[in-house]
């Protein structure tokens, strides 16, 4: 069994290393230093620290080696030591410019060493200190520049070495091939690391676009679903208008002819509207004229919904006072049922086994009667694993659309104990709108 005291620290360390690795392979912007995306300040300052350490080490070592082993003059040795090492500080933000300065200094050093008294038996044209500084520069270039630039840098460096080879002094150890191979290897490794980071960044961008498209598609699907369901509500009222207009001459005998014609025109317009709605519904359903024709549910069927959920193994309690479902507008009735249905579906998906309470009540607020719908679930039992990590239904998107349809408000969010709360306020008698 793992030590409960050390586990959090042990868990934080891999997470910190992971974030650092992500920052390492994240290509910086044109004006950003290396590791600019690192999460911690010390990580962002690490490239400057390493560059400073390299400069502080290479400058005195280069001067000492050039004077004592190559027998180069102290003035030239000091100038070369500074010129070959100090540009590494620039490599943190401008590695390509630093490469140009270092290559020029290394080339000048190789030329000066041709006539040095102790060059025989030494590395030439690239001294060991120049190779170390050049490889550090290759790391900075590989983590920042494009593949085309890296290939150009590699070939130019090799070409300069080949050109210097024609003036090679006698008895020296040739380091042209060594730097060419080591530089190419470092560029390949760091370039591959940068390419991996670039690929992962593009994948993350595509995932973000896909998620946005999925949310948009979900919203459109939910709106189409609401439109299909509201068809039944509106069609009922249109059918009543048609029947009343058609039967008016029989129920109210003695009407003048113009009045009868007016009622006939009303009935014809209502029938035409019903036909247009049916054709629109056929398109929205997408399953032909024989699509679903079941009556739309309402608050009277909440008890049946809760019982079905309980039989599925989800502990749910319903609190709905007598008369709460009476005289509720059809759109509000349907929306309240769908909100509870979506909320329970989310509980089953994401918190199976969590105790859940559904409450439906009426309240008077500011001379306006509202229907209050509340669904609260506790935390899921630890031994139970959520059935889905990502929702497949319309969830909160659908709830918000239905609440907006009725002019109400929706409040959702997690609870301190780990549960979740969905609270909808649906007006039953919309206030009169002021004429504009």
C-alpha positions in Angstrom: 0.0 0.0 0.0 1.4 3.4 -0.9 2.3 6.0 1.8 -0.7 8.4 2.1 1.6 11.2 3.2 4.0 11.0 0.2 1.4 10.3 -2.4 0.4 13.9 -3.1 4.0 15.1 -3.5 4.7 12.1 -5.7 1.7 12.9 -7.8 2.6 16.6 -8.1 6.1 15.8 -9.4 5.1 13.9 -12.5 2.5 16.6 -13.3 5.1 19.4 -13.0 7.5 17.4 -15.2 4.7 16.9 -17.7 3.9 20.6 -17.9 7.6 21.4 -18.3 7.9 18.9 -21.1 4.9 20.4 -22.8 6.5 23.9 -22.5 9.8 22.5 -23.8 8.3 21.3 -27.0 6.0 24.2 -27.5 7.3 26.4 -30.3 7.7 30.0 -29.0 6.4 33.0 -30.9 8.7 35.2 -33.1 9.4 37.6 -30.2 9.2 35.1 -27.3 12.2 33.5 -25.5 12.5 29.7 -25.2 10.2 28.1 -22.6 8.0 31.3 -22.7 4.9 29.0 -22.2 6.3 27.3 -19.1 3.9 27.4 -16.1 6.5 28.6 -13.5 8.8 31.6 -13.4 11.9 29.6 -12.7 11.2 27.4 -15.7 10.8 30.5 -17.9 14.2 31.9 -16.6 16.0 28.6 -17.0 17.2 29.2 -20.6 18.8 32.5 -19.5 20.5 30.8 -16.6 21.9 28.0 -18.7 23.1 30.4 -21.3 24.8 32.5 -18.7 26.5 29.4 -17.2 27.7 28.4 -20.6 29.1 31.9 -21.3 30.8 32.1 -17.9 32.4 28.7 -18.4 33.4 29.0 -22.0 35.0 32.4 -22.0 37.8 31.7 -19.5 38.3 28.1 -20.7 38.6 29.3 -24.3 41.1 32.0 -23.4 43.2 29.6 -21.3 43.3 26.8 -23.9 44.0 29.2 -26.8 46.9 30.8 -24.9 48.4 27.7 -23.3 47.9 25.0 -25.9 47.5 26.8 -29.2 50.0 29.5 -28.2 47.8 32.2 -29.6 48.3 35.8 -28.5 46.5 36.9 -25.4 44.6 39.7 -27.1 43.3 37.5 -29.9 42.5 34.7 -27.4 40.4 37.1 -25.2 38.6 38.5 -28.3 37.8 35.0 -29.6 36.7 33.8 -26.2 34.2 36.6 -25.9 33.1 36.5 -29.6 32.5 32.8 -29.6 30.6 32.5 -26.2 28.7 35.8 -25.5 26.3 35.4 -28.5 24.8 32.4 -26.7 22.9 34.9 -24.5 21.2 36.1 -27.6 20.3 32.5 -28.6 17.5 32.5 -26.0 15.4 34.9 -28.1 17.3 35.3 -31.4 19.1 32.0 -32.1 19.5 32.5 -35.8 21.2 35.9 -35.3 23.4 34.3 -32.6 24.3 31.5 -35.0 25.5 34.0 -37.5 27.8 35.7 -35.0 29.1 32.5 -33.5 29.9 31.0 -37.0 31.7 34.1 -38.0 33.7 34.1 -34.7 34.5 30.4 -35.1 35.6 30.9 -38.7 37.9 33.8 -37.7 39.4 31.7 -34.9 40.1 28.9 -37.3 41.9 31.3 -39.7 44.0 32.8 -36.8 44.9 29.4 -35.6 46.5 28.4 -38.9 49.7 30.2 -38.0 49.5 29.6 -34.2 52.7 28.1 -32.8 51.0 25.2 -31.0 48.3 24.2 -33.5 50.1 21.0 -34.4 48.5 18.0 -32.7 45.4 20.1 -31.7 41.8 20.1 -32.9 41.2 22.3 -36.0 39.3 24.2 -37.4 36.8 23.8 -34.6 38.3 23.8 -31.1 36.6 21.8 -28.4 35.2 24.9 -26.8 33.9 26.1 -30.1 32.2 22.7 -30.6 30.5 22.8 -27.2 29.2 26.4 -27.8 28.1 25.5 -31.3 26.1 22.5 -30.1 24.4 24.6 -27.4 23.4 27.0 -30.2 22.1 24.1 -32.3 19.8 23.1 -29.4 18.3 26.6 -29.3 17.9 26.7 -33.1 16.3 23.2 -33.2 13.7 24.2 -30.6 12.7 27.3 -32.5 13.3 27.4 -36.2 11.6 25.6 -39.1 12.9 22.4 -40.7 14.0 24.3 -43.8 16.0 26.8 -41.7 17.6 23.9 -39.8 18.7 22.2 -42.9 20.2 25.4 -44.3 22.1 26.1 -41.0 23.5 22.5 -41.1 24.6 22.7 -44.7 26.1 26.2 -44.3 28.1 25.1 -41.3 29.3 22.0 -43.1 30.2 24.1 -46.2 32.3 26.5 -44.1 34.1 23.6 -42.6 34.9 22.1 -46.0 36.1 25.4 -47.3 38.5 25.8 -44.3 39.7 22.3 -44.9 41.7 23.5 -47.9 43.9 25.5 -45.6 44.4 22.8 -43.0 47.8 23.1 -41.2 50.0 20.0 -41.0 49.6 17.6 -38.1 46.2 18.9 -36.8 43.2 16.7 -35.7 40.4 17.4 -38.2 37.1 18.3 -36.5 35.1 19.2 -39.6 33.2 15.9 -39.9 32.8 15.7 -36.1 31.0 19.0 -35.9 29.0 18.3 -39.0 27.7 14.9 -37.6 27.1 16.2 -34.0 25.4 19.4 -35.2 23.1 17.4 -37.6 22.2 15.0 -34.8 21.3 17.7 -32.3 19.3 19.6 -34.9 17.4 16.4 -35.9 16.6 15.6 -32.3 15.5 19.0 -31.2 13.7 19.7 -34.5 11.8 16.4 -34.0 10.8 17.5 -30.5 9.7 20.9 -31.8 7.7 19.1 -34.6 6.0 16.9 -32.0 4.9 20.0 -30.1 3.7 21.7 -33.2 1.7 18.6 -34.1 0.1 18.4 -30.7 -0.7 22.1 -30.8 -2.5 21.6 -34.1 -4.4 18.6 -32.7 -5.5 20.7 -29.7 -6.7 23.4 -32.0 -8.7 20.9 -34.1 -10.2 19.4 -31.0 -11.2 22.9 -29.9 -12.8 23.5 -33.3 -14.5 20.1 -33.2 -15.9 20.8 -29.7 -17.2 24.2 -30.8 -18.9 22.5 -33.9 -20.3 19.8 -31.6 -21.8 22.4 -29.3 -23.3 24.3 -32.2 -24.7 21.1 -33.7 -26.2 20.2 -30.3 -27.8 23.6 -30.0 -29.3 23.3 -33.5 -30.6 19.8 -32.8 -32.2 20.8 -29.6 -33.9 23.8 -31.2 -35.2 21.5 -33.9 -36.5 19.1 -31.3 -38.2 21.9 -29.4 -39.8 23.1 -32.7 -41.1 19.5 -33.3 -42.6 19.3 -29.9 -44.2 22.8 -30.0 -45.9 21.8 -33.2 -48.3 19.7 -31.2 -49.0 22.6 -28.8 -49.6 25.1 -31.6 -51.5 22.7 -33.8 -54.0 22.0 -31.0 -54.9 25.7 -30.8 -55.0 26.1 -34.6 -57.4 23.1 -34.7 -59.6 24.7 -32.1 -59.7 27.9 -34.1 -60.6 26.0 -37.3 -63.4 24.0 -35.6 -64.9 27.2 -34.0 -64.7 29.1 -37.2 -66.4 26.3 -39.2 -69.1 25.7 -36.7 -69.9 29.4 -36.0 -72.8 29.6 -38.5 -74.4 26.5 -37.0 -73.9 27.6 -33.4 -74.9 31.2 -34.0 -77.8 31.1 -36.5 -78.9 34.3 -38.1 -75.5 35.8 -38.7 -75.2 38.2 -41.7 -73.6 36.9 -44.8 -70.4 39.1 -44.5 -69.8 37.7 -41.0 -70.2 34.1 -42.2 -67.7 34.8 -45.0 -65.3 36.2 -42.4 -65.5 33.1 -40.3 -65.0 30.9 -43.4 -61.9 32.9 -44.3 -60.6 32.4 -40.8 -61.2 28.7 -41.0 -59.5 28.5 -44.4 -56.5 30.4 -43.1 -56.2 28.1 -40.1 -56.4 25.0 -42.2 -53.7 26.4 -44.5 -51.5 27.2 -41.5 -51.9 23.6 -40.2 -50.9 22.2 -43.6 -47.8 24.4 -43.7 -46.9 23.3 -40.1 -47.3 19.6 -41.0 -44.9 20.0 -44.0 -42.4 21.9 -41.9 -42.7 19.2 -39.2 -41.9 16.5 -41.8 -38.7 18.3 -42.7 -37.7 18.7 -39.0 -38.4 15.1 -38.1 -36.2 13.9 -41.0 -38.0 10.5 -40.9 -40.8 11.0 -43.3 -44.5 11.7 -42.7 -44.8 8.5 -40.6 -42.5 9.7 -37.8 -43.3 9.7 -34.1 -46.8 10.8 -33.4 -47.0 10.1 -29.6 -48.6 12.9 -27.5 -46.1 15.2 -25.9 -45.5 14.6 -22.2 -46.1 17.0 -19.3 -46.0 17.3 -15.5 -48.7 14.7 -15.1 -46.2 12.1 -16.3 -43.4 13.1 -14.0 -44.4 10.4 -11.5 -44.1 7.8 -14.3 -40.7 9.2 -15.3 -39.4 9.0 -11.8 -40.6 5.5 -11.3 -38.9 4.4 -14.5 -35.7 6.0 -13.3 -36.0 4.3 -10.0 -36.5 0.9 -11.6 -33.2 1.6 -13.5 -31.4 1.7 -10.2 -31.3 5.4 -9.5 -32.7 6.5 -6.1 -35.0 9.4 -7.0 -37.7 11.2 -4.8 -40.4 13.4 -6.3 -42.1 16.2 -4.5 -45.0 17.8 -6.4 -47.9 19.3 -4.4 -51.5 18.5 -5.6 -52.6 21.0 -8.2 -49.1 22.0 -9.2 -49.7 20.6 -12.7 -53.2 22.3 -13.2 -53.7 25.1 -15.7 -50.1 25.1 -16.8 -49.5 26.5 -20.3 -48.7 23.7 -22.7 -45.2 25.1 -23.6 -44.3 25.4 -19.9 -45.8 22.0 -19.1 -43.7 20.4 -21.8 -40.5 22.4 -21.0 -40.7 21.5 -17.3 -41.0 17.8 -18.1 -38.1 17.9 -20.5 -35.9 19.7 -18.0 -36.5 17.1 -15.4 -35.9 14.4 -18.0 -32.6 15.8 -19.1 -31.5 16.4 -15.5 -32.2 12.8 -14.5 -30.5 11.5 -17.6 -27.4 13.5 -16.7 -27.4 12.1 -13.2 -27.7 8.5 -14.6 -24.8 9.2 -16.9 -22.4 11.1 -14.7 -23.4 10.2 -11.1 -25.0 6.8 -11.1 -26.4 5.7 -7.7 -26.4 9.3 -6.3 -29.5 10.1 -4.3 -31.6 12.6 -6.3 -34.5 14.8 -5.3 -37.0 16.3 -7.8 -39.2 19.2 -6.7 -41.9 21.0 -8.6 -43.9 23.8 -7.0 -45.7 27.1 -7.7 -44.8 30.5 -6.4 -46.0 34.1 -6.8 -43.3 36.6 -7.5 -44.0 40.2 -8.2 -47.6 39.6 -9.2 -46.5 36.9 -11.5 -47.0 33.2 -10.9 -44.0 31.0 -11.7 -43.3 27.2 -11.8 -40.2 26.2 -9.9 -38.4 23.1 -11.0 -35.5 21.8 -8.9 -33.4 18.7 -9.4 -30.6 18.1 -6.9 -28.3 15.1 -6.7 -25.7 14.2 -4.2 -22.2 12.8 -4.9 -22.0 9.4 -6.6 -20.9 6.5 -4.5 -17.1 6.0 -4.7 -17.5 2.4 -5.7 -19.6 3.3 -8.7 -18.0 4.4 -11.9 -19.7 7.0 -14.1 -21.2 5.4 -17.2 -19.9 8.2 -19.5 -17.1 10.7 -19.2 -18.7 12.9 -21.9 -22.3 13.6 -22.4 -24.1 12.3 -25.5 -27.4 14.1 -25.0 -28.2 17.8 -25.1 -27.9 18.3 -21.4 -27.6 21.9 -20.1 -27.8 23.2 -23.7 -31.3 21.8 -24.1 -32.4 23.0 -20.7 -31.3 26.6 -21.4 -33.1 26.6 -24.8 -36.3 25.4 -23.2 -36.1 27.9 -20.3 -35.4 30.7 -22.8 -38.5 29.6 -24.8 -40.7 30.2 -21.8 -39.0 33.5 -20.7 -37.7 31.9 -17.5 -34.3 31.5 -15.9 -32.0 28.6 -15.2 -29.4 28.1 -12.5 -27.1 25.2 -12.6 -23.8 24.3 -10.8 -21.9 21.9 -8.6 -22.6 21.7 -4.8 -20.0 21.8 -2.0 -20.6 18.2 -1.2 -19.8 17.1 -4.8 -23.4 16.9 -6.0 -25.1 19.0 -8.7 -28.1 21.4 -8.8 -30.5 22.3 -11.6 -33.1 25.0 -10.8 -35.5 26.4 -13.4 -38.0 29.2 -12.9 -40.7 29.2 -15.6 -43.3 32.0 -15.7 -46.9 30.7 -15.9 -48.5 34.1 -16.9 -46.0 36.2 -18.9 -46.3 39.9 -18.1 -47.8 42.2 -20.7 -45.1 43.7 -23.0 -45.0 47.5 -23.4 -45.7 48.7 -26.9 -42.6 50.1 -28.4 
